[in-house]
Amino acid sequence: MDNGNDRFKYLKLAGKIREKIDRKTYLAGERPPAIQELHEQLNISISTIYRAYVELEKEGLIEARPKSGYYVRPFEPNKLHSVPCHISPPDPDKIDSVSVARSVLESISSPKLLPLGAAVISPDILPHRQLARILKEISVQEMRSINRYATAEGAPGLRRQIALRTLGISEGISADDILITNGCMEALTLALKTVVQKGDIVAIENPTFCRLHNLMEQLGFEIAEVPVDPKNGLVVKELEKILHTRKVKACLFTPNFHNPLGTLMPDERKERLVTLLNRHEIPVIEDDVFSDLHNGKGRPNSLKVYDRKELVLTCSSYSKILTPGLRIGWIIPGNRFKEKVWKLKTSVSISTSALDQYVLSRFMSSGMFDRYLRSLRTTIRKQVRDTALAVEKHFPKGTRLILPQGGMLLWIQLPHGVNSLEVYKRALEQTISIVPGIVCSASRDFTNFIRINCGYPVTELIRKGIATLGRIVDELCMESHSKHLLVSGAKNNTQAHVESSFSLGCTPLLVEGSRS
């Protein structure tokens, strides 16, 4: 029979290995140290090491393979609730934007949590088999030519494939107009550094992509927030008012399938927006990362279509829709900013992975890419609707959302008096990841909104997670009523834009929570 000290030893060792798996020191598919190796290295008995590995196997973190040893298991959604989570949520009564954002970013990246936070697609949907086949077919001679630094602007074949897909969306774009980046975030960073200096004011949407505020802060830019409505996107009239009162140097907007609202800005509003900014000689950076996940007949127009002064810098990526592991993004800066973007790229990261570019170029040119996109759009559209219906079923009355016009996110308004940060905190305790609306606003608006990812099929596990969220919201509703803390009175201008559209039912696809 083992004494307490032996038990402590194997649990302590299991904890150390678990931490390395959590921190991605040991990656999925890799072997942790062999039992004999650890025995010699740490001077711990083989039985203790074996018990530590059995413990990790029970948790679903590693698996034993016959005649091969132990391996780190890949992320599996159906195992999410078997592993405890140790992310510390912020105190809702002591809101600090930096700590809140850090906690949320940790949670949406954690493989231990039900993936309703990060805007990611289920690994089961991604084209791993096709990409693996391309890698397998690379000859030694091809690898020799790939295994070198790529040019700063990127591989010509990949840039050509991207340019081909701008036909009918942004006219006159060739491979020479495109610069490949390490994901869309690098593209956005290069664009911002090209047109804005430290201390300048950048107009962004409110709400917006939750990582954008941190990027602005790190680059030293001030922010002017422009409200967004769920039906037509950015409120151009409000931007006009801001331009009359503040010296805005650049704008960063997501006109196509806005994150988090999912809104598609109508073409006439896009034209009005670009015409306004052209008149004021203000550059606009366009985040176009979700445009391929459209629900309509074709990819929507880019802002570049309406640009007459080369002031639109379009940034995008295939990391969201193809595979996060291929960190491929790009920027179309236009002739006005092309040279400066190129110089910044060479100084920041020299170039982008040549192997990643080669694999993606082969995939796009093979015909598999377009078939995959057609299938993906159908799949994501169904998952968004299924998730919305689950919210309708399990969330209390007073919950509102509008089915997005594209993308894979749901922006949900909770009943008044429900603090989304408290929902986030209690969801973490149930190993569920969400994004509280407060981190999508620099001015801390949208305290009763949450964002949910629909990139995963609505399995029984996802349904249970949504039902749990509904119970959490219901509990907070009752607590709010009992403490007489229901929100009342005037709302700020930004949140009023969103709520007025919800209450008017601006689209027939409005879904309201039904559970009493």
C-alpha positions as CSV (number, residue, x, y, z in Angstrom):
1,M,0.0,0.0,0.0
2,D,1.4,3.4,-1.0
3,N,2.1,5.9,1.8
4,G,1.1,9.6,1.5
5,N,4.5,10.6,0.4
6,D,4.5,8.3,-2.7
7,R,1.0,9.7,-3.6
8,F,2.3,13.3,-3.3
9,K,5.3,12.5,-5.5
10,Y,3.4,11.1,-8.5
11,L,0.7,13.8,-8.3
12,K,3.4,16.5,-8.1
13,L,5.2,15.0,-11.2
14,A,1.8,14.7,-13.0
15,G,1.2,18.4,-12.2
16,K,4.6,19.5,-13.7
17,I,4.0,17.5,-16.9
18,R,0.4,18.8,-17.1
19,E,1.7,22.4,-16.9
20,K,4.1,21.8,-19.8
21,I,1.2,20.4,-21.9
22,D,-0.9,23.4,-20.9
23,R,1.9,25.8,-22.0
24,K,2.4,23.9,-25.2
25,T,5.9,22.9,-24.3
26,Y,4.8,19.4,-25.2
27,L,2.6,19.6,-28.3
28,A,-0.2,17.3,-29.5
29,G,1.3,14.2,-31.1
30,E,4.7,14.6,-29.4
31,R,6.1,12.2,-26.9
32,P,6.8,13.4,-23.3
33,P,10.0,12.0,-21.8
34,A,10.1,8.2,-21.6
35,I,9.6,6.6,-18.2
36,Q,13.2,5.3,-18.1
37,E,14.5,8.7,-19.2
38,L,12.7,10.4,-16.3
39,H,13.8,7.8,-13.9
40,E,17.5,8.5,-14.7
41,Q,17.0,12.2,-14.9
42,L,15.0,12.8,-11.7
43,N,16.0,9.8,-9.6
44,I,12.4,8.9,-9.1
45,S,11.1,5.4,-9.0
46,I,9.7,3.9,-12.2
47,S,6.4,3.1,-10.4
48,T,6.0,6.7,-9.4
49,I,6.5,7.9,-12.9
50,Y,4.2,5.3,-14.3
51,R,1.4,6.3,-11.9
52,A,1.9,10.0,-12.9
53,Y,1.4,9.0,-16.6
54,V,-1.6,6.9,-15.7
55,E,-3.1,10.0,-13.9
56,L,-2.5,12.1,-17.0
57,E,-4.0,9.4,-19.2
58,K,-7.2,9.5,-17.1
59,E,-7.4,13.2,-17.6
60,G,-7.3,12.7,-21.3
61,L,-4.0,14.7,-21.7
62,I,-1.9,11.8,-22.9
63,E,-2.5,8.4,-24.5
64,A,-0.5,5.1,-24.5
65,R,0.3,3.6,-27.9
66,P,1.3,-0.1,-28.2
67,K,5.0,-0.6,-28.4
68,S,5.6,3.1,-28.7
69,G,5.0,4.8,-25.3
70,Y,3.0,7.8,-24.3
71,Y,2.0,10.7,-26.6
72,V,0.3,14.0,-25.9
73,R,-3.3,13.8,-27.1
74,P,-4.8,16.2,-29.6
75,F,-7.5,18.6,-28.6
76,E,-10.9,16.8,-28.4
77,P,-14.1,18.7,-27.7
78,N,-15.8,15.7,-26.1
79,K,-13.1,15.6,-23.4
80,L,-13.4,19.2,-22.4
81,H,-15.1,18.8,-19.1
82,S,-12.8,16.1,-17.8
83,V,-9.9,18.5,-17.2
84,P,-10.0,21.3,-14.6
85,C,-9.3,24.9,-15.6
86,H,-7.1,27.2,-13.5
87,I,-7.8,30.6,-15.2
88,S,-8.4,33.3,-12.7
89,P,-11.3,35.6,-13.7
90,P,-11.2,39.3,-12.8
91,D,-13.3,40.8,-10.0
92,P,-16.4,42.3,-11.6
93,D,-16.4,45.0,-8.8
94,K,-12.8,46.0,-9.7
95,I,-12.8,46.2,-13.5
96,D,-9.4,46.8,-15.0
97,S,-9.5,46.6,-18.8
98,V,-6.0,45.1,-19.1
99,S,-6.6,42.3,-16.5
100,V,-10.1,41.6,-18.0
101,A,-8.7,41.4,-21.5
102,R,-5.8,39.1,-20.4
103,S,-8.2,36.8,-18.6
104,V,-10.5,36.6,-21.6
105,L,-7.7,36.0,-24.0
106,E,-6.4,33.2,-21.8
107,S,-9.8,31.6,-21.6
108,I,-10.6,31.7,-25.3
109,S,-7.3,30.1,-26.1
110,S,-7.6,27.3,-23.5
111,P,-8.1,23.8,-24.9
112,K,-9.7,22.8,-21.6
113,L,-12.8,24.9,-22.0
114,L,-15.9,24.5,-24.1
115,P,-15.0,26.5,-27.2
116,L,-17.7,29.2,-27.2
117,G,-15.2,32.1,-26.9
118,A,-12.5,32.1,-29.6
119,A,-13.6,32.7,-33.2
120,V,-12.3,29.3,-34.4
121,I,-13.6,26.5,-36.5
122,S,-13.7,22.9,-35.2
123,P,-10.6,20.9,-36.2
124,D,-13.0,18.2,-37.5
125,I,-14.2,20.5,-40.3
126,L,-10.8,21.8,-41.4
127,P,-9.1,20.2,-44.5
128,H,-6.3,18.4,-42.6
129,R,-6.3,15.4,-45.0
130,Q,-5.9,17.5,-48.1
131,L,-3.1,19.6,-46.6
132,A,-1.3,16.5,-45.3
133,R,-1.5,15.0,-48.8
134,I,0.2,18.2,-50.2
135,L,2.9,18.0,-47.6
136,K,3.5,14.3,-48.3
137,E,3.8,14.9,-52.1
138,I,6.5,17.5,-51.7
139,S,9.7,16.1,-53.3
140,V,13.2,16.6,-52.0
141,Q,14.0,18.9,-54.8
142,E,10.9,21.0,-54.1
143,M,11.8,21.1,-50.4
144,R,15.3,22.3,-51.3
145,S,13.9,25.3,-53.2
146,I,11.3,26.0,-50.5
147,N,13.7,25.8,-47.6
148,R,15.0,29.3,-47.7
149,Y,13.9,32.8,-46.8
150,A,10.9,34.0,-48.9
151,T,10.9,37.5,-50.3
152,A,9.3,40.2,-48.1
153,E,6.3,40.6,-50.4
154,G,5.7,36.8,-50.4
155,A,5.6,33.9,-52.9
156,P,4.5,35.0,-56.4
157,G,2.3,31.9,-56.8
158,L,0.3,32.5,-53.6
159,R,-0.1,36.2,-54.3
160,R,-1.4,35.3,-57.8
161,Q,-4.0,32.9,-56.3
162,I,-5.2,35.6,-53.9
163,A,-5.3,38.2,-56.7
164,L,-7.4,35.8,-58.8
165,R,-10.0,35.7,-56.0
166,T,-10.5,39.5,-56.0
167,L,-12.2,39.3,-59.5
168,G,-15.5,41.1,-59.3
169,I,-14.8,42.3,-55.7
170,S,-11.9,44.7,-56.0
171,E,-11.1,45.4,-59.6
172,G,-7.6,45.8,-61.0
173,I,-5.8,43.9,-58.2
174,S,-2.7,41.9,-59.4
175,A,-0.2,39.8,-57.6
176,D,2.2,42.8,-57.4
177,D,-0.4,44.7,-55.3
178,I,-0.4,42.0,-52.5
179,L,2.1,41.6,-49.6
180,I,1.9,38.3,-47.6
181,T,2.0,38.6,-43.8
182,N,2.1,36.4,-40.7
183,G,-1.7,36.4,-40.2
184,C,-4.1,39.3,-40.3
185,M,-2.8,40.8,-37.0
186,E,0.5,41.5,-38.6
187,A,-1.2,43.0,-41.6
188,L,-3.3,45.3,-39.4
189,T,-0.2,46.3,-37.4
190,L,1.8,47.1,-40.6
191,A,-1.1,49.1,-41.9
192,L,-1.5,51.1,-38.7
193,K,2.2,51.8,-38.4
194,T,2.2,53.0,-42.0
195,V,-0.5,55.6,-41.7
196,V,-0.5,56.6,-38.0
197,Q,2.1,57.9,-35.5
198,K,2.3,57.4,-31.8
199,G,-0.3,59.7,-30.0
200,D,-2.5,60.0,-33.1
201,I,-6.3,59.3,-33.0
202,V,-7.6,56.2,-34.8
203,A,-11.4,55.8,-35.3
204,I,-12.6,52.2,-34.6
205,E,-16.0,50.6,-34.2
206,N,-17.9,50.2,-30.9
207,P,-18.2,47.3,-30.3
208,T,-15.2,45.8,-32.1
209,F,-12.8,42.9,-32.2
210,C,-11.7,42.3,-28.5
211,R,-7.9,42.2,-29.2
212,L,-7.9,45.5,-31.1
213,H,-7.9,47.7,-28.0
214,N,-4.8,46.0,-26.7
215,L,-3.1,46.5,-30.1
216,M,-3.9,50.2,-30.1
217,E,-2.6,50.6,-26.6
218,Q,0.6,48.8,-27.4
219,L,1.2,51.0,-30.4
220,G,0.4,54.2,-28.5
221,F,-2.6,55.3,-30.4
222,E,-5.7,57.2,-29.0
223,I,-9.1,55.8,-29.9
224,A,-12.3,57.5,-31.2
225,E,-15.2,55.0,-31.0
226,V,-17.9,55.0,-33.7
227,P,-21.2,53.1,-32.9
228,V,-22.4,50.2,-35.0
229,D,-26.0,49.1,-35.5
230,P,-26.8,45.4,-36.1
231,K,-28.5,45.9,-39.5
232,N,-26.3,48.3,-41.5
233,G,-23.0,48.3,-39.6
234,L,-21.0,51.5,-38.9
235,V,-23.1,54.6,-38.3
236,V,-21.6,57.0,-40.8
237,K,-23.4,60.0,-39.4
238,E,-21.7,59.5,-36.0
239,L,-18.3,59.3,-37.7
240,E,-19.0,62.6,-39.5
241,K,-19.7,64.2,-36.1
242,I,-16.4,62.8,-34.7
243,L,-14.5,64.1,-37.7
244,H,-15.8,67.6,-36.9
245,T,-14.6,67.5,-33.3
246,R,-11.5,65.4,-33.3
247,K,-8.4,65.2,-35.5
248,V,-8.7,61.6,-36.6
249,K,-5.6,60.4,-38.6
250,A,-7.0,56.9,-39.7
251,C,-9.9,54.5,-39.3
252,L,-10.0,50.7,-38.8
253,F,-13.3,49.1,-39.7
254,T,-14.8,45.7,-40.5
255,P,-17.5,46.3,-43.0
256,N,-18.1,42.7,-44.0
257,F,-19.4,40.4,-41.2
258,H,-18.4,42.6,-38.4
259,N,-16.8,41.1,-35.3
260,P,-18.8,40.7,-33.0
261,L,-22.1,41.7,-34.6
262,G,-21.9,39.7,-37.9
263,T,-23.3,42.7,-39.7
264,L,-22.8,43.3,-43.5
265,M,-22.6,47.0,-44.4
266,P,-24.7,47.7,-47.5
267,D,-22.9,48.8,-50.6
268,E,-24.4,52.3,-50.5
269,R,-23.2,52.8,-47.0
270,K,-19.7,51.6,-47.9
271,E,-19.6,54.0,-50.8
272,R,-20.7,56.9,-48.5
273,L,-18.1,55.9,-45.9
274,V,-15.2,55.8,-48.3
275,T,-16.3,59.0,-50.1
276,L,-16.4,60.8,-46.7
277,L,-12.9,59.6,-45.8
278,N,-11.5,60.3,-49.3
279,R,-12.8,63.9,-49.0
280,H,-11.0,64.3,-45.6
281,E,-7.9,62.5,-46.9
282,I,-8.1,60.0,-44.1
283,P,-6.8,56.4,-44.7
284,V,-9.1,53.6,-43.7
285,I,-7.8,50.1,-42.8
286,E,-10.2,47.4,-43.7
287,D,-10.3,44.1,-41.7
288,D,-11.7,41.7,-44.2
289,V,-11.0,38.4,-42.5
290,F,-14.6,36.9,-42.5
291,S,-15.7,37.8,-46.1
292,D,-15.4,34.3,-47.4
293,L,-18.0,33.1,-44.8
294,H,-20.9,34.9,-46.6
295,N,-24.5,33.7,-46.6
296,G,-25.3,35.2,-50.0
297,K,-24.5,34.4,-53.6
298,G,-21.1,35.8,-53.6
299,R,-18.3,37.5,-51.6
300,P,-19.3,41.0,-50.7
301,N,-17.6,44.1,-52.0
302,S,-14.4,45.4,-50.4
303,L,-14.2,49.1,-49.4
304,K,-11.5,49.3,-52.1
305,V,-14.2,49.2,-54.8
306,Y,-15.2,52.7,-53.8
307,D,-11.7,54.2,-53.2
308,R,-10.6,56.9,-55.6
309,K,-7.6,58.2,-53.7
310,E,-5.6,55.0,-52.8
311,L,-6.6,55.5,-49.1
312,V,-8.0,52.0,-48.4
313,L,-5.6,49.4,-47.0
314,T,-7.3,46.0,-47.1
315,C,-6.1,43.3,-44.6
316,S,-7.2,39.6,-44.5
317,S,-6.1,36.1,-43.7
318,Y,-7.0,32.4,-44.2
319,S,-6.1,31.5,-40.6
320,K,-9.7,31.7,-39.5
321,I,-11.3,29.6,-42.3
322,L,-8.5,27.2,-43.3
323,T,-6.2,26.4,-40.4
324,P,-4.8,28.5,-37.6
325,G,-1.5,26.7,-38.0
326,L,-0.8,28.3,-41.4
327,R,-0.2,31.8,-40.3
328,I,-0.9,33.4,-43.7
329,G,-2.4,36.8,-44.0
330,W,-2.0,39.6,-46.5
331,I,-2.4,43.3,-47.1
332,I,-3.4,45.2,-50.2
333,P,-2.0,48.7,-49.4
334,G,-2.4,50.4,-52.8
335,N,0.4,52.3,-54.5
336,R,0.2,55.2,-52.1
337,F,1.4,53.1,-49.1
338,K,3.0,50.1,-50.8
339,E,6.6,51.1,-50.4
340,K,6.3,52.0,-46.7
341,V,4.4,48.8,-45.9
342,W,7.2,46.8,-47.6
343,K,9.9,48.6,-45.6
344,L,8.1,48.0,-42.3
345,K,7.6,44.3,-43.2
346,T,11.3,43.8,-43.8
347,S,12.2,45.4,-40.5
348,V,9.5,43.7,-38.4
349,S,9.6,40.0,-39.6
350,I,11.7,39.9,-42.8
351,S,9.4,37.5,-44.5
352,T,6.6,34.9,-44.0
353,S,7.2,31.1,-43.8
354,A,8.0,29.9,-47.3
355,L,6.7,26.4,-46.5
356,D,3.3,27.7,-45.3
357,Q,3.0,29.8,-48.5
358,Y,3.8,26.9,-50.7
359,V,1.3,24.6,-49.1
360,L,-1.5,27.2,-49.2
361,S,-0.7,28.1,-52.8
362,R,-0.8,24.4,-53.9
363,F,-4.1,23.9,-52.1
364,M,-5.7,27.0,-53.7
365,S,-4.5,26.2,-57.2
366,S,-5.7,22.5,-57.0
367,G,-9.4,23.3,-57.0
368,M,-9.8,21.7,-53.5
369,F,-9.9,25.2,-51.9
370,D,-13.1,26.4,-53.7
371,R,-14.9,23.1,-53.0
372,Y,-13.9,23.3,-49.3
373,L,-15.1,26.9,-49.0
374,R,-18.5,26.0,-50.5
375,S,-18.9,23.2,-48.0
376,L,-17.6,25.3,-45.1
377,R,-20.1,28.1,-45.8
378,T,-23.0,25.6,-45.7
379,T,-21.7,24.0,-42.5
380,I,-21.1,27.2,-40.6
381,R,-24.4,28.7,-41.6
382,K,-26.2,25.6,-40.1
383,Q,-24.1,25.8,-37.0
384,V,-24.9,29.5,-36.5
385,R,-28.6,28.8,-36.8
386,D,-28.4,25.7,-34.5
387,T,-26.6,27.7,-31.9
388,A,-29.1,30.5,-32.1
389,L,-32.0,28.1,-31.6
390,A,-30.2,26.6,-28.6
391,V,-29.9,30.1,-27.1
392,E,-33.6,30.7,-27.8
393,K,-34.5,27.5,-26.0
394,H,-32.3,27.8,-22.9
395,F,-31.9,31.6,-22.2
396,P,-34.5,33.5,-20.3
397,K,-37.0,36.0,-21.7
398,G,-35.4,39.4,-22.4
399,T,-32.5,37.7,-24.2
400,R,-32.1,39.0,-27.8
401,L,-30.0,38.3,-30.8
402,I,-30.0,38.7,-34.6
403,L,-28.8,36.0,-36.8
404,P,-25.6,37.4,-38.5
405,Q,-25.4,37.9,-42.3
406,G,-22.1,36.0,-42.4
407,G,-19.2,34.9,-40.3
408,M,-19.5,32.5,-37.3
409,L,-20.3,34.7,-34.3
410,L,-23.4,35.4,-32.2
411,W,-23.7,38.8,-30.4
412,I,-26.3,38.3,-27.6
413,Q,-28.0,40.9,-25.6
414,L,-28.8,39.6,-22.1
415,P,-31.7,41.0,-20.0
416,H,-31.1,44.3,-18.2
417,G,-29.3,43.9,-14.9
418,V,-27.2,40.9,-16.0
419,N,-23.5,41.7,-15.9
420,S,-21.8,39.8,-18.7
421,L,-18.5,39.8,-16.7
422,E,-20.2,37.9,-13.9
423,V,-21.6,35.5,-16.6
424,Y,-18.1,35.1,-17.9
425,K,-16.8,34.4,-14.4
426,R,-19.4,31.7,-13.6
427,A,-19.1,30.2,-17.0
428,L,-15.3,29.7,-16.4
429,E,-16.2,27.8,-13.2
430,Q,-18.2,25.4,-15.4
431,T,-15.3,25.2,-17.9
432,I,-17.1,27.2,-20.5
433,S,-15.4,30.0,-22.5
434,I,-17.3,33.1,-23.7
435,V,-16.4,36.7,-24.5
436,P,-18.1,39.3,-22.3
437,G,-19.2,42.4,-24.2
438,I,-17.3,44.8,-22.0
439,V,-13.9,43.7,-23.6
440,C,-15.3,44.7,-27.1
441,S,-15.6,48.3,-26.1
442,A,-12.8,50.7,-25.0
443,S,-15.5,52.8,-23.1
444,R,-16.7,49.7,-21.3
445,D,-20.1,49.6,-22.9
446,F,-22.2,46.5,-23.6
447,T,-22.0,45.2,-20.0
448,N,-25.1,43.0,-20.7
449,F,-23.8,41.5,-24.0
450,I,-21.8,38.4,-24.7
451,R,-20.2,36.9,-27.8
452,I,-20.5,33.2,-28.6
453,N,-18.5,31.3,-31.3
454,C,-20.4,29.0,-33.7
455,G,-17.4,27.3,-35.3
456,Y,-18.3,23.9,-33.7
457,P,-21.2,21.6,-34.5
458,V,-24.0,21.8,-31.9
459,T,-23.3,18.5,-30.3
460,E,-24.8,17.3,-27.0
461,L,-21.8,18.8,-25.2
462,I,-22.3,22.2,-26.8
463,R,-26.1,22.1,-26.1
464,K,-25.3,21.3,-22.4
465,G,-22.9,24.2,-22.3
466,I,-25.5,26.6,-23.8
467,A,-28.1,25.3,-21.3
468,T,-25.6,25.9,-18.5
469,L,-25.1,29.5,-19.7
470,G,-28.8,30.0,-19.8
471,R,-29.1,28.8,-16.2
472,I,-26.3,31.2,-15.2
473,V,-28.1,34.1,-16.9
474,D,-31.4,33.1,-15.3
475,E,-29.8,33.0,-11.8
476,L,-28.3,36.5,-12.4
477,C,-31.7,37.8,-13.5
478,M,-33.3,36.6,-10.3
479,E,-30.4,38.0,-8.2
480,S,-30.8,41.3,-9.9
481,H,-34.5,41.4,-9.3
482,S,-34.1,40.5,-5.7
483,K,-31.6,43.3,-5.1
484,H,-33.6,45.8,-7.2
485,L,-30.6,46.4,-9.4
486,L,-32.4,46.3,-12.8
487,V,-30.8,48.8,-15.2
488,S,-33.1,51.8,-15.9
489,G,-32.9,55.3,-17.2
490,A,-31.0,56.8,-20.1
491,K,-28.4,54.7,-22.0
492,N,-25.3,55.9,-23.6
493,N,-25.5,56.8,-27.3
494,T,-23.5,53.8,-28.6
495,Q,-25.5,51.1,-26.8
496,A,-28.7,52.9,-27.7
497,H,-27.9,52.3,-31.4
498,V,-27.5,48.6,-30.9
499,E,-30.6,48.2,-28.6
500,S,-32.9,50.3,-30.8
501,S,-32.2,47.9,-33.7
502,F,-32.8,44.9,-31.5
503,S,-36.1,46.2,-30.1
504,L,-37.4,47.2,-33.5
505,G,-36.8,43.8,-34.9
506,C,-34.9,45.2,-37.9
507,T,-34.7,41.8,-39.6
508,P,-37.2,38.8,-39.6
509,L,-34.4,36.6,-38.3
510,L,-34.6,38.1,-34.8
511,V,-34.5,35.5,-32.1
512,E,-35.7,36.1,-28.5
513,G,-35.1,33.9,-25.5
514,S,-38.2,32.0,-24.7
515,R,-37.6,30.2,-21.4
516,S,-39.5,31.7,-18.5
